[in-house]
Amino acid sequence: MSKLTADAVRKIAGQLDEGQVIEILKTGASEEQLVEAFEWLYADDALSKSRHHAPDSRIALLRDILNRQETAIDEER
């Protein structure tokens, strides 16, 4: 598993505020786990159903952190 860096977080997840980047890094997640969390959040239902399992706790936490960014953007619109 690849160690997650701030640059990798931005490359995978796009524009996040600095606090979210730090929060993601503090989870100790790998790049692969962040990618999976991103896929859980933004992939279509077919992908989620094909996994046949819920995300593990770290991936769920990452998904929730990413989802807060999406929620904030929606509220600004």
C-alpha beads as a LAMMPS data file, in Angstrom:
LAMMPS data file: protein, C-alpha beads

77 atoms
76 bonds

1 atom types
1 bond types

-500.0 500.0 xlo xhi
-500.0 500.0 ylo yhi
-500.0 500.0 zlo zhi

Masses

1 110.0

Atoms # bond

1 1 1 0.000 0.000 0.000
2 1 1 1.260 3.438 -0.905
3 1 1 1.689 5.983 1.879
4 1 1 -0.694 8.870 1.465
5 1 1 0.703 12.387 1.022
6 1 1 -1.049 15.766 0.818
7 1 1 -0.240 15.932 -2.905
8 1 1 -1.734 12.479 -3.458
9 1 1 -4.893 13.463 -1.541
10 1 1 -5.383 16.478 -3.825
11 1 1 -4.626 14.434 -6.941
12 1 1 -7.202 11.785 -5.987
13 1 1 -9.893 13.944 -4.389
14 1 1 -9.434 17.314 -6.078
15 1 1 -9.780 20.626 -4.305
16 1 1 -10.158 20.146 -0.571
17 1 1 -9.540 22.658 2.153
18 1 1 -6.366 22.230 4.181
19 1 1 -8.291 20.976 7.209
20 1 1 -9.809 18.117 5.230
21 1 1 -6.435 17.151 3.792
22 1 1 -4.982 17.014 7.303
23 1 1 -7.984 15.050 8.573
24 1 1 -7.552 12.515 5.761
25 1 1 -3.816 12.183 6.443
26 1 1 -4.480 11.628 10.161
27 1 1 -6.561 8.537 9.345
28 1 1 -3.387 6.706 8.345
29 1 1 -5.056 5.594 5.124
30 1 1 -3.216 4.490 2.024
31 1 1 -3.702 5.910 -1.465
32 1 1 -5.603 2.763 -2.379
33 1 1 -8.015 3.261 0.519
34 1 1 -8.657 6.888 -0.444
35 1 1 -9.340 5.837 -4.030
36 1 1 -11.801 3.211 -2.784
37 1 1 -13.528 5.768 -0.544
38 1 1 -13.771 8.173 -3.482
39 1 1 -15.276 5.394 -5.608
40 1 1 -17.809 4.544 -2.876
41 1 1 -18.893 8.180 -2.776
42 1 1 -19.007 8.996 -6.481
43 1 1 -19.441 5.704 -8.354
44 1 1 -22.801 4.669 -9.677
45 1 1 -25.010 2.233 -7.781
46 1 1 -23.945 -0.675 -9.987
47 1 1 -20.373 -0.435 -8.713
48 1 1 -21.503 -0.260 -5.097
49 1 1 -23.765 -3.270 -5.557
50 1 1 -21.028 -5.255 -7.295
51 1 1 -18.783 -4.997 -4.233
52 1 1 -21.167 -7.138 -2.136
53 1 1 -19.861 -5.600 1.070
54 1 1 -19.918 -2.396 3.019
55 1 1 -16.740 -0.331 3.145
56 1 1 -14.429 -1.029 6.076
57 1 1 -14.338 1.533 8.875
58 1 1 -11.351 3.531 7.576
59 1 1 -12.805 3.737 4.076
60 1 1 -16.179 4.747 5.504
61 1 1 -14.446 7.493 7.524
62 1 1 -12.643 8.755 4.416
63 1 1 -15.910 8.669 2.471
64 1 1 -17.563 10.751 5.206
65 1 1 -14.741 13.326 5.138
66 1 1 -15.023 13.598 1.350
67 1 1 -18.806 13.789 1.567
68 1 1 -18.603 16.830 3.866
69 1 1 -16.807 18.679 1.061
70 1 1 -19.523 17.735 -1.424
71 1 1 -22.231 18.807 1.022
72 1 1 -20.557 22.175 1.597
73 1 1 -20.331 22.783 -2.157
74 1 1 -24.023 21.925 -2.602
75 1 1 -25.009 24.304 0.202
76 1 1 -23.072 27.147 -1.447
77 1 1 -25.004 26.732 -4.707

Bonds

1 1 1 2
2 1 2 3
3 1 3 4
4 1 4 5
5 1 5 6
6 1 6 7
7 1 7 8
8 1 8 9
9 1 9 10
10 1 10 11
11 1 11 12
12 1 12 13
13 1 13 14
14 1 14 15
15 1 15 16
16 1 16 17
17 1 17 18
18 1 18 19
19 1 19 20
20 1 20 21
21 1 21 22
22 1 22 23
23 1 23 24
24 1 24 25
25 1 25 26
26 1 26 27
27 1 27 28
28 1 28 29
29 1 29 30
30 1 30 31
31 1 31 32
32 1 32 33
33 1 33 34
34 1 34 35
35 1 35 36
36 1 36 37
37 1 37 38
38 1 38 39
39 1 39 40
40 1 40 41
41 1 41 42
42 1 42 43
43 1 43 44
44 1 44 45
45 1 45 46
46 1 46 47
47 1 47 48
48 1 48 49
49 1 49 50
50 1 50 51
51 1 51 52
52 1 52 53
53 1 53 54
54 1 54 55
55 1 55 56
56 1 56 57
57 1 57 58
58 1 58 59
59 1 59 60
60 1 60 61
61 1 61 62
62 1 62 63
63 1 63 64
64 1 64 65
65 1 65 66
66 1 66 67
67 1 67 68
68 1 68 69
69 1 69 70
70 1 70 71
71 1 71 72
72 1 72 73
73 1 73 74
74 1 74 75
75 1 75 76
76 1 76 77
